Amino acid sequence: MVTLLICLSSGDGTNKGFVACLPADVKLEEVISAPQLKSTTVTASKRVTIGETLSRLKAHCKKGKLIAGSGREIRFYRLVGCWGNPPEDYQEQLARQNQELQRLKKKYTVVEILCAQLDPRQIQ
């Protein structure tokens, strides 16, 4: 599912210049990934939020669109694949998702939002 960008009014111009262009279903504090951090005794995850990712991309609003520092428009993509019991067509769904992502990445900077449910005890 591709989230189309909708320009929202932020009013005060804060939040690093990109909040006004976030889609309605995307929140800055939403965790989009949690790469595994390994030590000799414990494995934990450090959360990465949409806000942190947009800051790293040097995102800003321009004419109602969210633009990365590279000049490319940013699109959000919610990944599928977090099934307790996968549907019969899960391979087809993953293949369609991969094709769609490859198509989008040719034109846009794509922020992939992982579907994995994270254990809050493992997130720093």
C-alpha positions in Angstrom: 0.0 0.0 0.0 1.5 3.3 -1.0 0.6 6.3 1.1 0.1 9.4 -1.1 1.4 12.6 0.3 -1.2 15.1 1.5 -0.2 18.5 2.6 -1.5 19.3 6.1 -1.4 22.7 7.7 1.1 22.8 10.6 0.3 26.4 11.6 3.5 27.2 13.5 6.2 26.2 11.0 8.1 24.1 13.6 9.2 20.4 13.4 12.1 20.9 11.0 10.0 22.0 8.0 8.5 18.7 7.0 5.6 18.1 9.3 3.2 20.1 7.1 3.7 17.6 4.2 3.4 14.4 6.2 0.6 12.1 5.1 -2.3 11.9 7.6 -1.5 8.3 8.6 2.3 8.9 9.2 3.5 10.2 12.6 7.0 11.4 13.3 7.3 9.2 16.4 6.3 6.0 14.5 9.1 3.4 14.6 10.0 2.3 11.1 12.8 -0.1 11.9 14.8 -1.5 14.7 18.2 -2.8 13.5 19.6 -5.5 15.9 22.4 -4.3 18.1 24.5 -7.2 19.4 26.8 -7.4 22.4 28.3 -10.4 24.1 25.5 -10.7 26.6 22.3 -9.3 25.0 20.7 -8.5 21.7 18.7 -5.3 21.7 17.2 -3.0 19.1 17.6 0.7 18.7 14.5 2.2 17.3 14.6 4.4 14.2 11.6 6.8 13.9 10.1 8.5 10.8 11.2 11.8 12.3 14.8 10.7 12.6 14.8 9.3 9.1 13.4 12.5 7.6 16.0 14.5 9.5 18.7 12.3 8.1 17.3 12.7 4.6 17.3 16.5 5.1 13.5 16.5 4.3 11.6 19.7 3.7 8.2 20.8 2.3 8.2 22.3 -1.2 5.0 23.1 -3.0 3.0 20.7 -0.8 5.4 17.8 -1.3 7.9 16.2 1.0 11.4 16.5 -0.6 14.7 14.9 0.4 17.9 16.9 0.5 18.8 15.1 -2.8 15.9 16.9 -4.5 13.8 13.7 -4.9 10.2 13.5 -3.6 9.8 11.2 -0.6 7.2 8.5 -0.6 6.2 6.2 2.3 5.6 2.5 1.8 4.2 0.2 4.4 5.6 -3.3 4.0 3.6 -6.4 4.1 4.8 -9.7 5.5 4.0 -9.8 9.2 1.7 -12.8 9.2 1.3 -15.1 12.1 0.0 -17.6 9.7 0.8 -16.4 6.1 -2.0 -16.3 3.6 -2.0 -18.7 0.7 -0.8 -16.0 -1.7 1.9 -14.6 0.5 4.7 -15.2 -2.1 2.7 -13.3 -4.7 2.1 -10.5 -2.3 5.8 -10.2 -1.5 6.6 -10.3 -5.2 4.1 -7.5 -6.0 5.5 -5.5 -3.1 9.1 -5.9 -4.5 8.0 -4.9 -8.0 6.2 -1.8 -6.7 9.2 -0.8 -4.5 11.6 -1.1 -7.4 9.3 1.0 -9.6 8.9 3.7 -6.9 12.7 3.8 -6.1 13.4 4.8 -9.7 11.6 8.1 -9.2 11.3 8.7 -5.5 13.2 8.5 -2.2 11.2 5.7 -0.6 10.9 5.3 3.2 10.0 1.7 4.0 7.9 1.2 7.1 8.4 -2.2 8.5 5.4 -4.2 9.6 7.2 -6.1 12.4 5.6 -5.8 15.8 8.5 -4.7 18.1 8.8 -5.9 21.7 9.0 -2.6 23.7 11.5 -4.2 26.1 14.0 -4.6 23.3 13.8 -1.0 22.0 16.1 1.6 23.4 
